Amino acid sequence: MKLPHTSLEAKHLPVMLNEVLEICSPRNGGLFMDCTFGSGGYSREILKHKNTKVIALDRDQNVRPFASELKNKFKSRFSFHNDKFSNLDCFSNKKFDAIIFDLGISSDQLDNLSRGFSFKSKNKLDMSMGLSHISAFEVINSLNQNDLKDIIKNFGEENEASTIAKNIIKQRGIRKIQNTDELVKIIKQSKKKDYKKKIDESTKTFQAIRIFVNQEISELIDGISKATKLLKPGGKLVVISFHSIEDKIVKFYFKNFSKNQSRSNKYFPEIKKNNLYLFESYKNRIIRASSEEIKNNPRSRSAKLRTAVRSGEVFREPKKFKTKFKNLTDLEKKNVQ
Protein backbone atom coordinates (compact mmCIF):
# COMPACT_ATOMS: atom_id res chain seq x y z
CA MET A 1 0.00 0.00 0.00
CA LYS A 2 1.34 3.40 -0.91
CA LEU A 3 1.24 5.51 2.21
CA PRO A 4 0.12 9.15 2.10
CA HIS A 5 2.74 11.69 3.09
CA THR A 6 2.73 15.22 4.37
CA SER A 7 3.96 18.26 2.46
CA LEU A 8 7.20 18.16 4.42
CA GLU A 9 7.84 14.52 3.56
CA ALA A 10 8.07 15.48 -0.11
CA LYS A 11 9.01 12.57 -2.38
CA HIS A 12 11.16 10.57 0.03
CA LEU A 13 9.47 7.34 1.07
CA PRO A 14 10.87 5.11 3.83
CA VAL A 15 11.98 1.77 2.39
CA MET A 16 10.20 -1.40 3.57
CA LEU A 17 8.27 0.57 6.18
CA ASN A 18 5.75 -2.20 6.89
CA GLU A 19 8.50 -4.79 7.28
CA VAL A 20 10.46 -2.54 9.66
CA LEU A 21 7.37 -1.89 11.78
CA GLU A 22 6.60 -5.61 11.94
CA ILE A 23 10.12 -6.32 13.23
CA CYS A 24 10.19 -3.44 15.73
CA SER A 25 6.61 -4.00 17.09
CA PRO A 26 5.98 -0.40 18.25
CA ARG A 27 2.40 -1.40 19.09
CA ASN A 28 3.87 -2.83 22.29
CA GLY A 29 5.45 0.51 23.22
CA GLY A 30 9.11 1.08 23.99
CA LEU A 31 12.13 3.24 23.22
CA PHE A 32 13.35 3.32 19.63
CA MET A 33 16.26 4.92 17.79
CA ASP A 34 16.06 6.05 14.17
CA CYS A 35 19.72 6.49 13.19
CA THR A 36 18.97 7.80 9.68
CA PHE A 37 16.05 10.14 10.29
CA GLY A 38 15.81 11.72 6.81
CA SER A 39 12.29 13.03 6.40
CA GLY A 40 11.12 11.05 9.42
CA GLY A 41 9.16 8.23 7.81
CA TYR A 42 10.05 5.50 10.30
CA SER A 43 9.93 7.81 13.34
CA ARG A 44 6.53 9.18 12.38
CA GLU A 45 4.94 5.74 12.06
CA ILE A 46 6.47 4.46 15.30
CA LEU A 47 5.21 7.50 17.20
CA LYS A 48 1.65 6.85 16.05
CA HIS A 49 1.63 4.05 18.61
CA LYS A 50 1.02 5.02 22.23
CA ASN A 51 3.73 4.48 24.84
CA THR A 52 6.52 4.83 22.27
CA LYS A 53 9.45 7.23 22.35
CA VAL A 54 11.89 7.90 19.50
CA ILE A 55 15.38 9.36 19.55
CA ALA A 56 16.35 10.28 15.99
CA LEU A 57 19.75 10.96 14.51
CA ASP A 58 20.92 12.42 11.20
CA ARG A 59 24.18 14.02 10.08
CA ASP A 60 22.30 16.21 7.57
CA GLN A 61 21.16 19.48 9.16
CA ASN A 62 18.72 20.01 6.27
CA VAL A 63 16.34 17.51 7.87
CA ARG A 64 15.66 19.83 10.82
CA PRO A 65 12.27 21.03 9.45
CA PHE A 66 11.02 17.41 9.44
CA ALA A 67 12.34 16.94 12.99
CA SER A 68 10.67 20.17 14.15
CA GLU A 69 7.35 18.97 12.76
CA LEU A 70 7.52 15.76 14.82
CA LYS A 71 8.77 17.58 17.91
CA ASN A 72 5.80 19.95 17.77
CA LYS A 73 3.40 17.05 17.41
CA PHE A 74 4.84 14.50 19.83
CA LYS A 75 6.62 16.78 22.34
CA SER A 76 8.56 14.78 24.96
CA ARG A 77 8.14 11.51 23.07
CA PHE A 78 10.54 12.63 20.32
CA SER A 79 14.01 14.16 20.21
CA PHE A 80 16.41 14.84 17.34
CA HIS A 81 20.21 15.05 17.24
CA ASN A 82 22.28 16.35 14.31
CA ASP A 83 25.12 13.84 14.62
CA LYS A 84 26.94 10.86 13.10
CA PHE A 85 26.80 7.14 13.92
CA SER A 86 30.27 7.28 15.42
CA ASN A 87 28.93 9.47 18.25
CA LEU A 88 26.29 7.02 19.49
CA ASP A 89 28.29 6.77 22.74
CA CYS A 90 26.44 9.83 24.01
CA PHE A 91 23.31 7.69 24.48
CA SER A 92 25.06 5.12 26.68
CA ASN A 93 22.70 5.81 29.59
CA LYS A 94 19.69 4.47 27.62
CA LYS A 95 18.57 1.03 26.48
CA PHE A 96 16.54 0.65 23.28
CA ASP A 97 13.96 -1.86 22.08
CA ALA A 98 15.01 -1.41 18.45
CA ILE A 99 17.53 0.63 16.49
CA ILE A 100 17.07 1.30 12.76
CA PHE A 101 19.64 2.15 10.07
CA ASP A 102 18.48 2.99 6.52
CA LEU A 103 21.82 3.46 4.77
CA GLY A 104 20.58 4.80 1.45
CA ILE A 105 21.06 8.32 0.20
CA SER A 106 17.73 10.10 0.44
CA SER A 107 15.65 11.39 -2.47
CA ASP A 108 15.85 14.85 -0.88
CA GLN A 109 19.65 14.78 -1.09
CA LEU A 110 19.63 13.50 -4.67
CA ASP A 111 17.04 16.04 -5.82
CA ASN A 112 18.96 18.98 -4.34
CA LEU A 113 21.31 19.43 -7.31
CA SER A 114 23.46 21.96 -5.43
CA ARG A 115 24.81 19.10 -3.28
CA GLY A 116 26.39 17.31 -6.23
CA PHE A 117 25.07 13.79 -5.58
CA SER A 118 23.20 13.50 -8.86
CA PHE A 119 24.60 12.91 -12.34
CA LYS A 120 22.13 15.55 -13.55
CA SER A 121 23.76 18.27 -11.47
CA LYS A 122 25.94 20.95 -12.97
CA ASN A 123 26.87 22.37 -9.60
CA LYS A 124 30.20 22.27 -7.78
CA LEU A 125 31.37 18.84 -6.65
CA ASP A 126 30.35 18.33 -3.02
CA MET A 127 28.61 15.03 -2.02
CA SER A 128 28.75 15.74 1.71
CA MET A 129 25.86 14.24 3.68
CA GLY A 130 26.69 16.66 6.48
CA LEU A 131 29.40 16.94 9.14
CA SER A 132 32.08 15.93 6.61
CA HIS A 133 35.53 17.52 6.64
CA ILE A 134 36.11 17.31 2.89
CA SER A 135 34.18 17.61 -0.38
CA ALA A 136 34.24 15.66 -3.62
CA PHE A 137 35.97 18.67 -5.20
CA GLU A 138 38.94 18.28 -2.85
CA VAL A 139 39.07 14.51 -3.38
CA ILE A 140 39.05 14.72 -7.18
CA ASN A 141 41.55 17.56 -7.36
CA SER A 142 43.97 16.54 -4.58
CA LEU A 143 44.48 12.79 -4.30
CA ASN A 144 47.13 11.08 -6.42
CA GLN A 145 46.28 8.69 -9.23
CA ASN A 146 46.88 5.52 -7.23
CA ASP A 147 44.69 6.63 -4.31
CA LEU A 148 41.89 7.66 -6.68
CA LYS A 149 42.11 4.30 -8.41
CA ASP A 150 41.96 2.43 -5.08
CA ILE A 151 38.96 4.45 -3.90
CA ILE A 152 37.00 3.99 -7.13
CA LYS A 153 37.88 0.29 -7.35
CA ASN A 154 37.26 -0.66 -3.71
CA PHE A 155 34.31 1.58 -2.82
CA GLY A 156 32.67 1.61 -6.24
CA GLU A 157 33.64 -1.90 -7.36
CA GLU A 158 34.45 -0.27 -10.70
CA ASN A 159 36.43 -2.48 -13.10
CA GLU A 160 37.69 0.49 -15.11
CA ALA A 161 38.95 2.42 -12.08
CA SER A 162 42.50 2.73 -13.44
CA THR A 163 41.41 4.44 -16.66
CA ILE A 164 38.99 6.75 -14.84
CA ALA A 165 41.67 7.80 -12.31
CA LYS A 166 44.22 8.33 -15.08
CA ASN A 167 41.84 10.58 -17.03
CA ILE A 168 40.90 12.55 -13.93
CA ILE A 169 44.59 13.32 -13.34
CA LYS A 170 45.06 14.23 -17.00
CA GLN A 171 42.08 16.61 -17.04
CA ARG A 172 42.92 18.35 -13.77
CA GLY A 173 46.44 18.92 -15.11
CA ILE A 174 44.82 21.25 -17.62
CA ARG A 175 42.45 22.86 -15.14
CA LYS A 176 40.70 21.89 -11.90
CA ILE A 177 37.57 19.79 -12.19
CA GLN A 178 34.95 22.07 -10.67
CA ASN A 179 31.50 20.67 -11.35
CA THR A 180 29.61 17.38 -11.32
CA ASP A 181 28.92 17.38 -15.07
CA GLU A 182 32.65 17.73 -15.78
CA LEU A 183 33.34 14.57 -13.77
CA VAL A 184 30.49 12.74 -15.52
CA LYS A 185 32.03 13.59 -18.89
CA ILE A 186 35.44 12.21 -17.85
CA ILE A 187 33.88 8.98 -16.56
CA LYS A 188 31.85 8.41 -19.73
CA GLN A 189 34.89 9.00 -21.91
CA SER A 190 36.85 6.51 -19.79
CA LYS A 191 34.39 3.61 -19.93
CA LYS A 192 33.50 1.23 -22.70
CA LYS A 193 29.83 1.57 -23.56
CA ASP A 194 27.79 -1.43 -22.38
CA TYR A 195 24.28 -1.20 -23.79
CA LYS A 196 23.11 -4.19 -21.74
CA LYS A 197 23.68 -2.43 -18.42
CA LYS A 198 20.83 -0.31 -17.14
CA ILE A 199 22.79 1.72 -14.60
CA ASP A 200 24.47 4.96 -15.57
CA GLU A 201 28.21 4.77 -16.33
CA SER A 202 28.90 7.20 -13.48
CA THR A 203 27.05 5.28 -10.77
CA LYS A 204 29.97 3.30 -9.33
CA THR A 205 32.47 6.16 -9.37
CA PHE A 206 29.98 8.55 -7.74
CA GLN A 207 29.23 5.93 -5.08
CA ALA A 208 32.94 5.49 -4.37
CA ILE A 209 33.64 9.22 -3.99
CA ARG A 210 30.55 9.73 -1.83
CA ILE A 211 31.60 6.87 0.47
CA PHE A 212 35.08 8.37 0.83
CA VAL A 213 33.83 11.93 1.45
CA ASN A 214 31.45 10.77 4.20
CA GLN A 215 33.64 7.93 5.57
CA GLU A 216 30.60 5.70 5.28
CA ILE A 217 32.42 2.41 5.93
CA SER A 218 33.97 3.61 9.20
CA GLU A 219 30.68 5.19 10.24
CA LEU A 220 28.73 1.99 9.52
CA ILE A 221 31.16 -0.23 11.45
CA ASP A 222 31.25 2.18 14.42
CA GLY A 223 27.51 2.73 14.22
CA ILE A 224 26.24 -0.83 14.34
CA SER A 225 28.86 -1.80 16.95
CA LYS A 226 27.85 1.04 19.27
CA ALA A 227 24.15 0.51 18.56
CA THR A 228 24.50 -3.10 19.73
CA LYS A 229 25.76 -1.86 23.09
CA LEU A 230 22.64 0.33 23.43
CA LEU A 231 20.12 -2.48 22.85
CA LYS A 232 18.20 -4.26 25.60
CA PRO A 233 18.48 -8.07 25.67
CA GLY A 234 15.98 -9.10 23.01
CA GLY A 235 16.26 -5.71 21.29
CA LYS A 236 16.32 -5.60 17.47
CA LEU A 237 19.06 -4.16 15.27
CA VAL A 238 17.59 -3.41 11.84
CA VAL A 239 19.83 -2.44 8.92
CA ILE A 240 18.76 -1.65 5.35
CA SER A 241 21.67 -1.52 2.91
CA PHE A 242 21.80 -0.52 -0.75
CA HIS A 243 25.09 -1.80 -2.12
CA SER A 244 27.14 -4.97 -1.74
CA ILE A 245 29.89 -3.50 0.48
CA GLU A 246 27.39 -2.40 3.12
CA ASP A 247 25.56 -5.72 3.00
CA LYS A 248 28.81 -7.68 3.26
CA ILE A 249 29.73 -5.74 6.42
CA VAL A 250 26.32 -6.21 8.04
CA LYS A 251 26.17 -9.91 7.13
CA PHE A 252 29.65 -10.58 8.55
CA TYR A 253 28.79 -8.78 11.80
CA PHE A 254 25.52 -10.58 12.40
CA LYS A 255 26.84 -14.03 11.42
CA ASN A 256 30.13 -13.89 13.32
CA PHE A 257 28.83 -12.50 16.61
CA SER A 258 25.70 -14.62 17.03
CA LYS A 259 25.23 -17.72 19.18
CA ASN A 260 25.24 -20.10 16.20
CA GLN A 261 28.35 -18.67 14.54
CA SER A 262 30.71 -21.31 15.89
CA ARG A 263 28.91 -24.31 14.38
CA SER A 264 29.85 -25.43 10.89
CA ASN A 265 26.77 -27.64 10.90
CA LYS A 266 23.46 -26.88 12.61
CA TYR A 267 23.35 -30.44 14.00
CA PHE A 268 26.67 -30.06 15.83
CA PRO A 269 26.58 -29.00 19.49
CA GLU A 270 27.29 -25.35 20.22
CA ILE A 271 30.98 -24.76 21.04
CA LYS A 272 31.56 -21.97 23.51
CA LYS A 273 35.15 -20.92 24.12
CA ASN A 274 36.03 -17.26 24.21
CA ASN A 275 33.59 -16.36 21.45
CA LEU A 276 31.65 -13.14 21.64
CA TYR A 277 27.91 -13.71 21.33
CA LEU A 278 26.29 -10.33 20.91
CA PHE A 279 23.19 -11.73 19.18
CA GLU A 280 20.85 -14.67 19.50
CA SER A 281 21.09 -17.35 16.79
CA TYR A 282 21.13 -15.45 13.51
CA LYS A 283 19.02 -16.43 10.53
CA ASN A 284 20.97 -15.46 7.41
CA ARG A 285 17.91 -14.05 5.74
CA ILE A 286 17.57 -11.03 3.46
CA ILE A 287 14.22 -9.26 3.27
CA ARG A 288 13.56 -7.40 0.01
CA ALA A 289 10.95 -4.89 -1.05
CA SER A 290 7.76 -6.22 -2.62
CA SER A 291 7.07 -5.72 -6.32
CA GLU A 292 4.32 -3.27 -5.35
CA GLU A 293 6.71 -1.16 -3.29
CA ILE A 294 9.33 -1.18 -6.04
CA LYS A 295 6.68 0.11 -8.43
CA ASN A 296 5.78 2.96 -6.06
CA ASN A 297 9.34 3.61 -4.88
CA PRO A 298 11.99 2.48 -7.43
CA ARG A 299 14.90 3.25 -5.03
CA SER A 300 13.78 0.26 -2.93
CA ARG A 301 14.78 -2.15 -5.73
CA SER A 302 18.35 -2.59 -4.46
CA ALA A 303 17.49 -2.52 -0.75
CA LYS A 304 18.39 -5.46 1.51
CA LEU A 305 17.05 -5.65 5.06
CA ARG A 306 18.83 -7.70 7.71
CA THR A 307 17.94 -7.89 11.39
CA ALA A 308 19.51 -9.46 14.49
CA VAL A 309 18.28 -9.88 18.07
CA ARG A 310 20.51 -8.78 20.96
CA SER A 311 21.60 -11.51 23.35
CA GLY A 312 21.81 -11.11 27.11
CA GLU A 313 25.61 -11.28 27.05
CA VAL A 314 27.55 -8.31 28.37
CA PHE A 315 28.84 -6.15 25.53
CA ARG A 316 32.50 -6.43 24.62
CA GLU A 317 34.21 -4.63 21.75
CA PRO A 318 34.01 -6.78 18.56
CA LYS A 319 37.67 -6.34 17.60
CA LYS A 320 37.52 -9.08 14.96
CA PHE A 321 34.83 -7.07 13.17
CA LYS A 322 36.98 -3.97 12.83
CA THR A 323 40.05 -5.99 11.83
CA LYS A 324 38.11 -7.73 9.04
CA PHE A 325 37.47 -4.46 7.17
CA LYS A 326 40.62 -2.57 8.17
CA ASN A 327 41.73 -2.30 4.55
CA LEU A 328 38.60 -0.27 3.77
CA THR A 329 38.68 1.93 6.87
CA ASP A 330 42.38 2.63 6.30
CA LEU A 331 41.58 3.68 2.73
CA GLU A 332 39.05 6.19 4.08
CA LYS A 333 41.88 7.79 6.08
CA LYS A 334 43.87 8.81 3.00
CA ASN A 335 44.96 12.39 3.47
CA VAL A 336 43.36 15.05 1.25
CA GLN A 337 45.35 18.28 0.97
GIZI-V110709 format. One record per backbone hydrogen bond with DSSP energy under -0.5 kcal/mol. NH is the residue of the N-H (numbers start at 1). CO is the residue of the C=O. Records with the same first field share a line. If there is no record, write none. Layout:
# GIZI-V110709
NH=CO, CO
This chain:
# GIZI-V110709
3=1
10=6, 7
12=9
13=11
17=14
20=16
21=17
22=18
23=19
24=20
25=21
28=25
29=26
30=51
32=53
33=98
34=55
35=33, 100
37=57
40=37
44=40
45=41
46=42
47=43
48=44, 45
49=46
52=49
53=30
54=77
55=32
56=54, 79
57=34
58=81
61=59
63=60
64=61
66=63
67=63
68=64
69=65
70=66
71=67
72=68
73=69
74=70
75=71
77=74
78=75
79=54
81=56
83=58, 81
87=84
88=85
90=87
91=88
92=89
94=91
96=230
97=31
98=31
99=236
100=33
101=238
103=101, 240
110=106
111=107
112=108
113=111
115=112
116=113
121=118
125=178
127=115
136=126
137=125
139=135
140=136
141=137
142=138, 139
143=139
148=144
149=145
150=146
151=147
152=148
153=149
154=150
155=151
156=151, 152
157=153
158=152
159=157
161=158
164=160
165=161
166=162
167=163
168=164
169=165
170=166
171=167
172=168
173=169
174=170, 171
175=171
178=176
180=123
182=179
183=179
184=180
185=181
186=182
187=183
188=184
189=185
190=186, 187
191=187
195=193
197=194
203=200
206=202
207=203
208=204
209=205
210=206
211=207
212=208
213=209
214=210
215=211, 212
216=211
219=215
220=216
221=217
222=218
223=219
224=220
225=221
226=222
227=223
228=224
229=225
230=226, 227
231=227, 228
232=96
234=310
235=232
236=97
237=308
238=99, 236
239=306
240=101
241=239, 304
247=243
248=244
249=245
250=246
251=247
252=248
253=249
254=250
255=251
256=252
257=253
258=255
259=279
261=258
263=260
264=262
268=265
272=270
273=271
277=275
278=257, 276
279=257
280=309
284=282
285=283
287=305
289=300
294=290
295=291
296=292
297=293
300=297
301=298
302=299
303=300
304=241
305=287
306=239, 304
308=237
310=235
311=278
319=317
321=318
322=318
323=319
324=320
325=321
326=323
328=325
329=325
330=326
331=327
332=328
333=329, 330
334=331
337=335
